[in-house]
Amino acid sequence: MPEVRLKQSRDLNVRECVGCKQCFPSTHTLCRECFIELVPNEGVPQVVNERYTLTKVRHKSVAATLYEAHDAHTKQTVALKILRASSLADPRAVERLLVEAKLAARFRHPLIAELLDFGTLHDASAFLVSELARGVSLRDELKRLGKIPAPQAIQILGVLAEALDAAHVAGLIHRDLKPESIILSPDWMTAADSNDETKKTLSLKIVGFSLARVAMGKEFVPGTTHVMQSRGQLPLRPTYMSPEQFRGIETDLRTDIFSLGVIAYEMLAGQPPINAKKFGEFGARMLAKPPVPLHVINASVNSLLESTVLRAMQKLPDGRQQRAREFRQELAASVKG
């Protein structure tokens, strides 16, 4: 079990190259690869917890930055996410996050990136260290392909549902499932077509479970969504949020099933069920307007597959599949049908 530690660092200003995304100590001013001026990231140490050296920026959002880092103990490359103190909307948020991280650290599944370490930094920000999942994100593949062919989409969705169900049984909810959270192996298309179940199972990883919520709901902080929205910390297009998340009320595992349904719709249609530029406009459409039927956009989608996806996206949790396993069973039935 990782220990929760509070460590100071002598170097509080990692510098980042906006070109190649590499990280450097504060003593550097130019990128040695791109020869452009480095940008300091105030308050972020280049060496986190006296163990993890930040080497490259992978993704940035208003709430967190995801890095690749070198682990001095294991000599491995890991994924390290730093959550800004400002993104922890409630005074109890750090405590809640660490409770959730302890639970996630106990969980092991071959389809889910493993949480390796976690803790807090001197400025009340938090860090989470996970297995680095290598491959291509489902988001990148959607950009490249547009639609995912129905047989491959069903295969991927079935594997996702299997992993989600295992996490839910263990008491974990993802709450932020989206195409960026799904990392496919480079040969995923071949694996999806394979009759070898082992190859199918190993063709993807779900990342981001280190931010999971305890399914029991004991650590829920009411109003978090509203506070984060007021601070500009929610995405401008919260495409994969369930209606209950959007309203800022308590969620359970069925919020992941809603997100899974939205992902399934986008894979098959080549577009999300709702398009809106503004947060408020998105919410109004989500709560009032049904999505365009899948078969209208993609004639290869049969009625059983369409009903499975649309059921997962029901506005009320009771109308959805109650388990990810149930979603997977309905997918399998749509193939037979």
C-alpha positions as CSV (number, residue, x, y, z in Angstrom):
1,M,0.0,0.0,0.0
2,P,1.5,3.4,-1.0
3,E,2.1,5.8,1.9
4,V,0.6,9.3,1.9
5,R,3.5,11.7,2.3
6,L,4.0,15.5,2.4
7,K,7.3,16.4,0.9
8,Q,8.9,19.7,0.0
9,S,11.2,20.1,-3.0
10,R,14.2,22.4,-3.5
11,D,13.1,23.0,-7.2
12,L,9.6,24.5,-7.2
13,N,9.6,25.5,-10.9
14,V,9.8,22.8,-13.5
15,R,10.1,24.3,-16.9
16,E,8.2,23.0,-19.9
17,C,8.8,23.3,-23.6
18,V,5.6,24.2,-25.5
19,G,7.0,22.6,-28.6
20,C,8.1,19.0,-27.7
21,K,6.5,19.1,-24.2
22,Q,9.7,18.0,-22.5
23,C,10.4,19.1,-18.9
24,F,13.6,20.6,-17.5
25,P,14.9,21.9,-14.2
26,S,14.4,25.6,-13.3
27,T,18.1,26.2,-14.1
28,H,17.4,25.7,-17.9
29,T,16.0,28.5,-20.0
30,L,16.0,26.9,-23.5
31,C,14.8,23.5,-24.8
32,R,17.9,21.6,-25.9
33,E,15.8,19.9,-28.7
34,C,13.7,22.8,-30.0
35,F,15.9,25.8,-28.9
36,I,12.9,27.8,-27.8
37,E,12.3,29.5,-24.4
38,L,11.0,27.3,-21.7
39,V,7.9,28.2,-19.7
40,P,8.0,27.8,-15.9
41,N,5.1,26.0,-14.2
42,E,5.0,27.8,-10.9
43,G,4.8,25.6,-7.8
44,V,5.4,22.3,-9.6
45,P,8.6,20.6,-8.6
46,Q,10.6,18.8,-11.3
47,V,11.2,16.0,-8.8
48,V,8.0,15.0,-7.0
49,N,8.2,13.4,-3.6
50,E,12.0,13.1,-4.0
51,R,11.4,10.2,-6.3
52,Y,9.6,11.0,-9.6
53,T,11.4,13.2,-12.1
54,L,8.9,14.9,-14.5
55,T,10.1,14.3,-18.1
56,K,7.2,15.2,-20.5
57,V,3.8,16.9,-20.4
58,R,1.1,14.5,-21.8
59,H,-2.0,16.5,-21.2
60,K,-3.2,19.7,-19.5
61,S,-6.6,20.8,-18.2
62,V,-7.8,23.6,-16.0
63,A,-7.8,21.2,-13.0
64,A,-4.7,19.0,-13.6
65,T,-1.6,18.3,-15.6
66,L,-0.6,14.8,-16.6
67,Y,3.1,14.1,-17.0
68,E,5.4,11.2,-17.9
69,A,7.9,10.8,-15.1
70,H,10.9,8.6,-14.3
71,D,10.6,6.6,-11.1
72,A,14.0,6.6,-9.4
73,H,13.2,3.5,-7.3
74,T,11.9,1.2,-10.1
75,K,13.7,2.8,-13.0
76,Q,10.4,2.7,-14.9
77,T,8.4,5.4,-16.8
78,V,5.1,6.2,-15.0
79,A,2.2,8.5,-15.5
80,L,2.0,11.3,-12.8
81,K,-1.0,13.6,-12.5
82,I,-0.8,16.8,-10.4
83,L,-4.1,18.1,-9.3
84,R,-3.9,21.9,-8.7
85,A,-5.0,23.0,-5.2
86,S,-7.6,25.3,-6.8
87,S,-9.3,22.3,-8.4
88,L,-10.0,20.7,-5.0
89,A,-13.2,22.6,-4.6
90,D,-14.1,21.8,-1.0
91,P,-11.9,21.8,2.1
92,R,-12.7,18.1,2.5
93,A,-11.7,17.3,-1.1
94,V,-8.0,16.4,-0.4
95,E,-9.0,14.1,2.4
96,R,-11.7,12.5,0.2
97,L,-9.3,12.1,-2.7
98,L,-6.8,10.3,-0.5
99,V,-9.5,8.0,0.9
100,E,-10.4,7.1,-2.7
101,A,-6.8,6.7,-3.7
102,K,-6.3,4.1,-0.9
103,L,-9.2,2.1,-2.2
104,A,-8.0,2.4,-5.9
105,A,-4.5,1.3,-4.9
106,R,-5.8,-2.0,-3.6
107,F,-7.6,-2.8,-6.9
108,R,-5.9,-4.8,-9.6
109,H,-7.3,-5.6,-13.0
110,P,-5.4,-6.3,-16.3
111,L,-7.6,-3.9,-18.2
112,I,-7.2,-1.0,-15.8
113,A,-4.1,1.1,-15.3
114,E,-2.7,0.4,-11.8
115,L,-2.5,3.2,-9.2
116,L,1.1,3.0,-7.8
117,D,1.5,6.0,-5.4
118,F,-0.2,9.2,-4.3
119,G,0.2,12.0,-1.8
120,T,0.1,15.8,-1.3
121,L,2.6,18.6,-2.0
122,H,3.6,21.7,-0.1
123,D,0.9,23.9,-1.7
124,A,-2.0,21.5,-0.9
125,S,-2.0,20.2,-4.5
126,A,-2.1,16.4,-4.9
127,F,-0.3,13.9,-7.0
128,L,-1.3,10.5,-8.3
129,V,1.2,8.0,-9.9
130,S,-0.1,5.3,-12.2
131,E,1.0,2.7,-14.6
132,L,1.8,4.3,-18.0
133,A,-0.6,2.9,-20.5
134,R,1.1,2.9,-23.9
135,G,-0.9,2.8,-27.2
136,V,-3.4,5.1,-28.9
137,S,-6.4,6.7,-27.3
138,L,-9.9,5.9,-28.5
139,R,-10.2,9.7,-29.0
140,D,-7.3,9.7,-31.5
141,E,-8.8,6.7,-33.3
142,L,-12.2,8.4,-33.5
143,K,-10.5,11.4,-35.1
144,R,-8.7,9.2,-37.5
145,L,-11.5,6.9,-38.5
146,G,-14.7,8.9,-37.8
147,K,-16.9,5.9,-37.0
148,I,-15.7,2.6,-35.6
149,P,-17.1,-0.4,-37.5
150,A,-19.9,-2.0,-35.6
151,P,-18.2,-5.4,-35.0
152,Q,-15.0,-3.8,-33.6
153,A,-17.0,-1.2,-31.6
154,I,-19.1,-4.0,-30.0
155,Q,-15.8,-5.9,-29.1
156,I,-14.2,-2.9,-27.5
157,L,-17.4,-1.9,-25.6
158,G,-17.8,-5.5,-24.3
159,V,-14.2,-5.4,-22.9
160,L,-14.8,-2.0,-21.4
161,A,-18.0,-3.2,-19.7
162,E,-16.1,-6.2,-18.3
163,A,-13.5,-4.0,-16.7
164,L,-16.1,-1.5,-15.4
165,D,-18.1,-4.2,-13.8
166,A,-15.0,-5.6,-12.0
167,A,-14.3,-2.1,-10.7
168,H,-17.9,-1.5,-9.6
169,V,-17.9,-4.8,-7.7
170,A,-14.8,-3.6,-5.9
171,G,-16.5,-0.4,-4.9
172,L,-15.0,2.0,-7.5
173,I,-16.7,4.4,-9.9
174,H,-14.7,6.1,-12.6
175,R,-17.0,9.2,-13.0
176,D,-14.9,10.6,-15.8
177,L,-15.1,8.0,-18.5
178,K,-14.4,9.3,-22.0
179,P,-12.5,8.3,-25.2
180,E,-9.4,9.9,-23.8
181,S,-9.6,7.4,-20.8
182,I,-9.4,4.4,-23.1
183,I,-6.0,3.4,-24.4
184,L,-6.0,0.9,-27.2
185,S,-2.9,-1.2,-28.2
186,P,-1.5,-0.3,-31.6
187,D,-2.9,-3.6,-33.1
188,W,-6.3,-3.1,-31.5
189,M,-8.2,-3.6,-34.8
190,T,-6.5,-7.0,-35.4
191,A,-7.1,-7.9,-31.8
192,A,-10.8,-7.0,-32.0
193,D,-11.2,-9.3,-35.0
194,S,-9.3,-12.1,-33.4
195,N,-10.9,-15.3,-32.1
196,D,-8.2,-15.4,-29.3
197,E,-9.9,-14.2,-26.1
198,T,-6.5,-13.4,-24.5
199,K,-5.6,-11.0,-27.3
200,K,-8.9,-9.3,-27.1
201,T,-8.6,-8.8,-23.3
202,L,-5.1,-7.3,-23.6
203,S,-6.0,-4.8,-26.4
204,L,-6.9,-1.9,-24.1
205,K,-6.5,-0.2,-20.8
206,I,-8.8,2.2,-18.9
207,V,-6.9,5.1,-17.3
208,G,-8.1,7.6,-14.7
209,F,-9.5,5.3,-12.0
210,S,-7.2,6.9,-9.5
211,L,-9.8,9.7,-9.5
212,A,-12.6,7.2,-8.7
213,R,-15.3,7.8,-6.2
214,V,-16.1,5.4,-3.4
215,A,-19.3,3.7,-4.5
216,M,-20.7,3.7,-1.0
217,G,-21.0,7.5,-1.2
218,K,-19.9,8.2,2.3
219,E,-17.3,10.8,1.2
220,F,-19.6,12.7,-1.2
221,V,-19.4,16.5,-0.9
222,P,-22.7,18.1,-2.1
223,G,-22.5,20.9,-4.6
224,T,-19.1,20.0,-6.0
225,T,-20.2,20.2,-9.6
226,H,-21.8,23.6,-9.0
227,V,-18.6,25.0,-7.3
228,M,-16.3,23.6,-10.0
229,Q,-18.6,25.1,-12.7
230,S,-18.5,28.5,-11.1
231,R,-14.7,28.3,-11.0
232,G,-14.5,27.3,-14.7
233,Q,-13.1,23.9,-13.8
234,L,-15.6,21.8,-15.7
235,P,-15.1,21.1,-19.4
236,L,-16.8,23.5,-21.8
237,R,-18.4,20.5,-23.5
238,P,-19.1,17.9,-20.7
239,T,-20.2,15.4,-23.3
240,Y,-19.9,12.3,-21.2
241,M,-21.3,13.6,-17.9
242,S,-24.5,11.9,-16.7
243,P,-27.6,14.1,-15.9
244,E,-27.1,13.5,-12.2
245,Q,-23.4,14.7,-12.5
246,F,-24.5,17.7,-14.4
247,R,-27.0,18.6,-11.6
248,G,-24.3,18.2,-9.0
249,I,-26.2,15.5,-7.0
250,E,-25.0,12.1,-5.7
251,T,-24.0,9.5,-8.3
252,D,-23.5,5.8,-8.3
253,L,-22.1,3.2,-10.7
254,R,-24.8,3.9,-13.2
255,T,-23.2,7.3,-14.0
256,D,-20.4,5.2,-15.7
257,I,-23.0,3.3,-17.6
258,F,-24.4,6.6,-19.0
259,S,-20.8,7.6,-20.0
260,L,-20.3,4.2,-21.6
261,G,-23.5,4.7,-23.6
262,V,-22.4,8.1,-24.9
263,I,-19.0,6.6,-25.9
264,A,-20.8,3.8,-27.7
265,Y,-23.1,6.3,-29.5
266,E,-20.0,8.3,-30.6
267,M,-18.2,5.2,-31.8
268,L,-21.1,4.1,-34.0
269,A,-22.3,7.5,-35.1
270,G,-19.0,9.3,-35.6
271,Q,-20.3,12.2,-33.4
272,P,-21.5,12.6,-29.8
273,P,-25.3,12.5,-29.1
274,I,-25.3,16.2,-28.2
275,N,-23.3,19.0,-29.6
276,A,-23.2,22.4,-27.9
277,K,-20.6,25.1,-27.5
278,K,-21.7,26.4,-24.1
279,F,-22.1,24.6,-20.8
280,G,-25.6,25.8,-20.2
281,E,-26.7,25.1,-23.7
282,F,-25.4,21.6,-23.4
283,G,-27.3,21.0,-20.2
284,A,-30.6,22.2,-21.7
285,R,-30.2,19.9,-24.7
286,M,-29.2,16.9,-22.6
287,L,-32.2,17.2,-20.3
288,A,-34.7,18.0,-23.0
289,K,-33.7,16.7,-26.5
290,P,-33.4,13.0,-27.4
291,P,-30.4,12.1,-29.6
292,V,-30.8,11.3,-33.3
293,P,-31.5,7.6,-33.7
294,L,-28.4,5.7,-34.4
295,H,-29.8,3.8,-37.4
296,V,-30.5,7.2,-39.1
297,I,-26.8,8.0,-39.0
298,N,-25.3,4.5,-39.4
299,A,-27.5,2.0,-41.3
300,S,-25.3,-0.9,-40.1
301,V,-26.6,-0.5,-36.5
302,N,-29.4,-3.0,-35.8
303,S,-32.4,-2.3,-33.6
304,L,-31.0,-4.4,-30.6
305,L,-27.7,-2.6,-30.6
306,E,-29.4,0.8,-30.9
307,S,-31.8,0.0,-28.0
308,T,-28.8,-1.1,-25.8
309,V,-27.0,2.1,-26.4
310,L,-30.0,4.3,-26.0
311,R,-31.0,2.5,-22.8
312,A,-27.6,3.3,-21.3
313,M,-28.2,7.0,-22.0
314,Q,-31.5,7.2,-20.2
315,K,-31.8,10.4,-18.2
316,L,-32.9,8.6,-15.1
317,P,-30.5,6.0,-13.6
318,D,-33.3,3.5,-13.0
319,G,-34.0,3.4,-16.7
320,R,-30.4,2.3,-17.6
321,Q,-28.8,-1.1,-17.3
322,Q,-28.1,-1.5,-13.6
323,R,-24.8,-3.2,-14.1
324,A,-22.1,-2.9,-16.7
325,R,-22.3,-6.7,-17.0
326,E,-25.9,-6.2,-18.1
327,F,-24.8,-3.8,-20.8
328,R,-22.3,-6.3,-22.0
329,Q,-24.9,-9.1,-22.1
330,E,-27.2,-6.9,-24.2
331,L,-24.3,-6.2,-26.6
332,A,-23.7,-9.9,-27.1
333,A,-27.4,-10.4,-27.7
334,S,-27.4,-7.7,-30.4
335,V,-24.7,-9.7,-32.3
336,K,-26.7,-12.9,-32.1
337,G,-29.8,-11.0,-33.1
